[in-house]
Amino acid sequence: MTTISYLEAIVVGALQGVTELFPVSSLGHSVILPALIGGSWGRDLDVSTPESPYLAFIVGLHVATAFALLAFFWRDWIRIIGGFVTSIRYRRISTDAERLAWLIVLATIPVGVAGLLLEHTFRTVLGRPMPAAAFLFANGIVLFVGELLRRRAPAVTVGATAGLAKGEADRAESLTRGTDLDAGLEEHEADLRSDSRLAGLTMKRGVLIGCAQILALLPGISRSGATMVAGLTQGLSHRDAARFSFLLATPVILAAGVLKVPDLFGPLGAGIHGQILAGSIASFVCAYLAVRFLEKYFRTRTLIPFAIYCLAAGAVSFVVLAAR
């Protein structure tokens, strides 16, 4: 019977926390890295094995990652939940918070349904090292294409009730790659402006961006990368696309983890509760640091470095694994 060591738990937990939010695929790395290391890592950390304790371990990591996102975006979630409540209470969708709440609800439904129907099949059939390496390479291509398509997308400038002065709207309208729309603003004000621009998405565009998360069921395709690319093609700036991606990911990751929490207390989790705790702490800390870094990074920078990494890592991993 295989188990998970504390070293494996901490390393994989940290890896999950970073790669879940960086546009490089956490599932792909969780499949590829143990296979490249080999030995007990390859045996203990096989996500495609139906009764592996690794599955229960991964559940704990996902819940920890979702908590890190909630901790970072807690002000946004207070506004979003408040907007959802007032929308139901007064039967309206008029404020930015109300529009953003419903955008997230509607955009989450497609991936929720797809996950329930396809997650097990995709994980067991495709959750192997070589397919994951190939999809990681494909993820790099997706990121590159997203940057090219972004140049042709009309910019989303203001939300439903942003009330921006014409000069501000013109400044956003004329944004170019590398421009920080909220330069010089206080952090809280910058977040409000960003949420207002996200609320300016039509429901159709919001759902389209949410549907991109379905691609993340393929090991090697990044959830944040796919949704960011979709956001860029719909006119969002890099920072706004990243924020919307993180907000969309939070309920999906949390729900997927909570749905499988019973595994932690069943046979799959027996004997590894300490490792799950250690890995979850590492995942929480690294996810929080990752989202803090990326939220600033995407104010002025692009997906290109991550695309180059995915192409190189995917190609090298595929060659190495094929040679064994």
C-alpha positions as CSV (number, residue, x, y, z in Angstrom):
1,M,0.0,0.0,0.0
2,T,1.4,3.4,-1.0
3,T,1.4,6.4,1.2
4,I,2.6,10.0,1.0
5,S,5.7,11.3,2.8
6,Y,5.8,14.7,4.5
7,L,8.4,15.8,2.0
8,E,6.2,14.9,-0.9
9,A,3.2,16.5,0.8
10,I,5.0,19.9,1.3
11,V,6.6,20.0,-2.1
12,V,3.4,19.1,-3.9
13,G,1.4,21.4,-1.7
14,A,3.6,24.3,-2.5
15,L,3.6,23.4,-6.2
16,Q,-0.2,23.3,-6.2
17,G,-0.5,26.7,-4.5
18,V,1.7,28.3,-7.1
19,T,0.6,26.5,-10.3
20,E,-3.1,26.7,-9.6
21,L,-2.9,30.4,-10.0
22,F,0.0,30.9,-12.4
23,P,-1.2,30.1,-15.9
24,V,0.8,26.9,-16.1
25,S,-1.6,24.1,-14.9
26,S,-1.5,22.7,-11.4
27,L,-2.9,19.3,-12.4
28,G,-0.4,19.0,-15.2
29,H,2.5,19.7,-12.8
30,S,1.0,17.3,-10.2
31,V,1.1,14.5,-12.8
32,I,4.4,15.3,-14.6
33,L,6.7,16.1,-11.6
34,P,6.3,12.8,-9.8
35,A,6.8,10.9,-13.0
36,L,10.0,12.8,-13.8
37,I,11.4,12.2,-10.3
38,G,10.3,8.5,-10.4
39,G,10.8,6.0,-7.6
40,S,8.4,6.3,-4.6
41,W,7.2,9.7,-5.9
42,G,5.9,8.1,-9.1
43,R,4.2,5.3,-7.1
44,D,2.7,7.5,-4.3
45,L,1.6,10.5,-6.4
46,D,-0.3,8.9,-9.3
47,V,-3.5,10.9,-9.9
48,S,-4.9,8.4,-12.4
49,T,-5.1,5.6,-9.9
50,P,-8.8,5.3,-8.8
51,E,-8.1,4.3,-5.2
52,S,-4.9,6.3,-4.6
53,P,-4.5,8.3,-1.3
54,Y,-3.2,11.0,-3.6
55,L,-6.8,11.9,-4.5
56,A,-7.7,12.6,-0.9
57,F,-4.5,14.6,-0.6
58,I,-5.3,16.7,-3.7
59,V,-8.8,17.5,-2.2
60,G,-7.1,19.1,0.8
61,L,-4.8,21.2,-1.4
62,H,-7.7,22.5,-3.5
63,V,-9.6,23.6,-0.4
64,A,-6.5,25.4,0.9
65,T,-6.0,27.2,-2.4
66,A,-9.6,28.4,-2.4
67,F,-9.2,29.7,1.1
68,A,-6.2,31.6,0.0
69,L,-8.2,33.3,-2.8
70,L,-11.0,34.1,-0.3
71,A,-8.4,35.6,2.0
72,F,-6.9,37.8,-0.7
73,F,-10.2,38.9,-2.3
74,W,-12.3,39.1,0.9
75,R,-13.4,42.7,0.2
76,D,-14.5,41.8,-3.3
77,W,-16.4,38.8,-2.1
78,I,-18.2,40.9,0.6
79,R,-19.3,43.2,-2.2
80,I,-20.2,40.3,-4.6
81,I,-22.2,38.4,-2.0
82,G,-23.9,41.6,-0.9
83,G,-24.8,42.4,-4.5
84,F,-26.3,38.9,-4.9
85,V,-28.4,39.3,-1.8
86,T,-29.7,42.8,-2.8
87,S,-30.4,41.5,-6.3
88,I,-32.6,38.7,-5.0
89,R,-34.2,40.9,-2.4
90,Y,-35.1,43.8,-4.8
91,R,-35.4,41.7,-8.0
92,R,-32.9,43.8,-9.9
93,I,-29.5,43.7,-11.5
94,S,-28.5,47.3,-11.6
95,T,-25.4,48.0,-9.5
96,D,-21.8,46.8,-10.4
97,A,-21.8,44.4,-7.4
98,E,-25.1,42.9,-8.5
99,R,-24.0,42.5,-12.2
100,L,-20.7,41.0,-11.1
101,A,-22.4,38.5,-8.8
102,W,-24.6,37.2,-11.5
103,L,-21.8,37.1,-14.0
104,I,-19.9,34.8,-11.6
105,V,-23.0,32.7,-11.0
106,L,-23.8,32.2,-14.6
107,A,-20.2,31.8,-15.7
108,T,-19.6,29.0,-13.1
109,I,-22.5,26.8,-14.2
110,P,-20.9,25.4,-17.4
111,V,-17.7,24.2,-15.7
112,G,-19.7,22.9,-12.8
113,V,-21.8,20.6,-15.0
114,A,-18.8,19.6,-17.1
115,G,-16.8,18.8,-14.0
116,L,-19.5,16.5,-12.6
117,L,-19.8,14.7,-16.0
118,L,-16.2,14.5,-17.3
119,E,-13.7,15.0,-14.4
120,H,-13.4,11.3,-13.5
121,T,-13.0,10.2,-17.2
122,F,-10.5,12.9,-18.1
123,R,-8.4,12.3,-14.9
124,T,-8.2,8.5,-15.3
125,V,-7.8,8.4,-19.1
126,L,-5.7,11.5,-19.7
127,G,-4.2,12.0,-16.2
128,R,-0.9,10.4,-17.2
129,P,2.5,11.9,-17.6
130,M,2.9,12.0,-21.4
131,P,-0.6,13.3,-22.3
132,A,-0.1,15.9,-19.5
133,A,3.2,17.0,-21.0
134,A,1.5,17.3,-24.5
135,F,-1.3,19.4,-23.0
136,L,1.2,21.6,-21.2
137,F,2.9,22.3,-24.5
138,A,-0.6,23.1,-26.0
139,N,-1.2,25.4,-23.1
140,G,1.8,27.4,-24.1
141,I,0.4,27.8,-27.6
142,V,-3.0,28.9,-26.2
143,L,-1.3,31.6,-24.2
144,F,0.6,32.9,-27.2
145,V,-2.5,32.9,-29.4
146,G,-4.4,34.7,-26.7
147,E,-1.8,37.5,-26.7
148,L,-2.2,37.8,-30.5
149,L,-6.0,37.8,-30.5
150,R,-6.0,40.4,-27.7
151,R,-4.8,43.1,-30.0
152,R,-7.9,42.8,-32.1
153,A,-10.4,42.8,-29.2
154,P,-12.4,46.0,-28.4
155,A,-11.6,47.2,-24.8
156,V,-14.1,46.9,-22.0
157,T,-13.9,50.3,-20.3
158,V,-16.6,50.9,-17.8
159,G,-19.2,49.0,-15.8
160,A,-22.9,49.5,-15.6
161,T,-22.8,52.2,-12.9
162,A,-19.1,53.2,-12.9
163,G,-19.8,56.9,-13.3
164,L,-16.4,57.6,-14.7
165,A,-15.5,61.0,-16.1
166,K,-15.1,61.2,-19.8
167,G,-11.4,61.7,-19.5
168,E,-11.1,58.5,-17.5
169,A,-13.2,56.6,-20.0
170,D,-11.1,57.9,-22.8
171,R,-7.9,56.8,-21.0
172,A,-9.3,53.3,-20.6
173,E,-10.6,53.2,-24.2
174,S,-7.1,54.0,-25.5
175,L,-5.3,51.4,-23.4
176,T,-2.4,49.6,-25.0
177,R,-0.5,46.5,-23.9
178,G,1.6,47.3,-20.8
179,T,-0.7,50.1,-19.6
180,D,-1.9,50.1,-16.0
181,L,-5.4,51.5,-16.1
182,D,-5.4,52.2,-12.4
183,A,-1.9,53.7,-12.0
184,G,-1.8,56.3,-9.2
185,L,-4.9,55.1,-7.5
186,E,-5.2,53.8,-3.9
187,E,-5.5,50.0,-3.8
188,H,-9.1,50.0,-2.7
189,E,-10.1,52.5,-5.4
190,A,-8.2,50.5,-8.1
191,D,-10.1,47.3,-7.1
192,L,-13.4,49.1,-7.3
193,R,-12.5,50.4,-10.8
194,S,-11.4,47.0,-11.9
195,D,-14.7,45.4,-10.6
196,S,-16.6,48.1,-12.4
197,R,-15.0,47.3,-15.7
198,L,-15.7,43.6,-15.1
199,A,-19.3,44.4,-14.5
200,G,-19.3,46.1,-17.9
201,L,-19.1,42.7,-19.5
202,T,-22.3,41.4,-21.1
203,M,-23.7,38.2,-19.6
204,K,-22.9,36.4,-22.9
205,R,-19.2,37.4,-22.7
206,G,-19.0,36.5,-19.0
207,V,-20.4,33.0,-19.6
208,L,-18.0,32.6,-22.6
209,I,-15.1,33.4,-20.3
210,G,-16.4,31.0,-17.7
211,C,-16.7,28.2,-20.2
212,A,-13.0,28.4,-20.8
213,Q,-12.5,26.8,-17.4
214,I,-13.8,23.5,-18.9
215,L,-10.4,23.2,-20.7
216,A,-8.7,22.9,-17.3
217,L,-10.2,19.4,-16.9
218,L,-7.5,18.4,-19.3
219,P,-4.3,17.9,-17.3
220,G,-1.7,20.4,-18.6
221,I,-4.3,23.1,-19.6
222,S,-4.3,25.9,-17.0
223,R,-7.6,27.1,-15.6
224,S,-6.3,30.6,-15.0
225,G,-4.5,30.6,-18.4
226,A,-7.6,29.6,-20.3
227,T,-9.9,32.1,-18.6
228,M,-7.4,34.9,-18.9
229,V,-7.0,34.2,-22.7
230,A,-10.8,34.2,-23.0
231,G,-11.0,37.5,-21.1
232,L,-8.3,39.1,-23.2
233,T,-10.2,38.2,-26.4
234,Q,-13.3,39.8,-24.9
235,G,-11.6,43.1,-24.4
236,L,-10.3,42.9,-20.8
237,S,-6.9,44.2,-19.8
238,H,-4.4,41.7,-18.4
239,R,-5.1,42.8,-14.8
240,D,-8.9,42.7,-15.2
241,A,-8.7,39.3,-17.0
242,A,-6.5,37.9,-14.1
243,R,-8.9,39.2,-11.4
244,F,-11.9,37.8,-13.2
245,S,-10.1,34.5,-13.6
246,F,-9.3,34.3,-9.9
247,L,-12.8,35.3,-8.8
248,L,-14.3,32.7,-11.2
249,A,-11.9,30.0,-9.9
250,T,-12.7,30.5,-6.2
251,P,-16.2,28.9,-6.1
252,V,-15.2,26.2,-8.6
253,I,-12.1,25.1,-6.7
254,L,-13.9,25.4,-3.3
255,A,-17.0,23.4,-4.5
256,A,-14.8,20.7,-6.1
257,G,-12.9,20.3,-2.9
258,V,-15.9,20.4,-0.6
259,L,-17.7,17.8,-2.8
260,K,-14.9,15.4,-2.1
261,V,-14.1,16.2,1.5
262,P,-15.7,12.9,2.6
263,D,-12.7,11.2,1.0
264,L,-10.5,12.8,3.5
265,F,-12.3,10.9,6.3
266,G,-12.7,7.7,4.4
267,P,-10.4,4.9,3.4
268,L,-8.5,7.1,1.0
269,G,-7.5,9.6,3.7
270,A,-6.5,7.0,6.3
271,G,-3.0,7.5,7.7
272,I,-2.2,10.7,5.8
273,H,-4.1,13.3,7.7
274,G,-0.9,14.9,9.0
275,Q,0.5,15.0,5.4
276,I,-2.7,16.5,4.2
277,L,-2.5,19.3,6.8
278,A,1.2,19.9,6.0
279,G,0.5,20.1,2.3
280,S,-2.5,22.3,2.7
281,I,-0.6,24.8,4.8
282,A,2.1,24.9,2.1
283,S,-0.6,25.3,-0.5
284,F,-2.4,28.1,1.3
285,V,0.8,30.1,1.9
286,C,2.1,29.7,-1.7
287,A,-1.3,30.4,-3.3
288,Y,-1.7,33.6,-1.3
289,L,1.8,34.8,-2.3
290,A,1.2,33.8,-5.9
291,V,-2.1,35.7,-6.3
292,R,-0.5,38.7,-4.5
293,F,2.4,38.6,-7.0
294,L,0.2,38.0,-10.1
295,E,-2.3,40.8,-9.2
296,K,0.6,43.3,-9.5
297,Y,2.4,41.5,-12.3
298,F,-0.5,41.7,-14.7
299,R,-0.9,45.4,-14.3
300,T,1.8,46.0,-16.8
301,R,3.0,42.6,-18.2
302,T,1.7,39.8,-20.4
303,L,1.3,36.0,-20.6
304,I,4.3,35.6,-22.9
305,P,6.8,34.4,-20.3
306,F,4.4,31.8,-19.1
307,A,3.8,30.7,-22.7
308,I,7.5,30.2,-23.2
309,Y,7.8,28.2,-20.0
310,C,4.9,25.9,-20.9
311,L,6.3,25.2,-24.4
312,A,9.8,24.4,-23.0
313,A,8.6,22.4,-20.0
314,G,6.0,20.5,-22.0
315,A,8.5,19.6,-24.8
316,V,11.3,18.6,-22.5
317,S,9.0,16.6,-20.2
318,F,7.5,14.8,-23.2
319,V,11.0,13.9,-24.6
320,V,12.3,12.7,-21.3
321,L,9.3,10.6,-20.5
322,A,9.2,9.1,-24.0
323,A,12.9,8.2,-23.7
324,R,12.3,6.1,-20.6
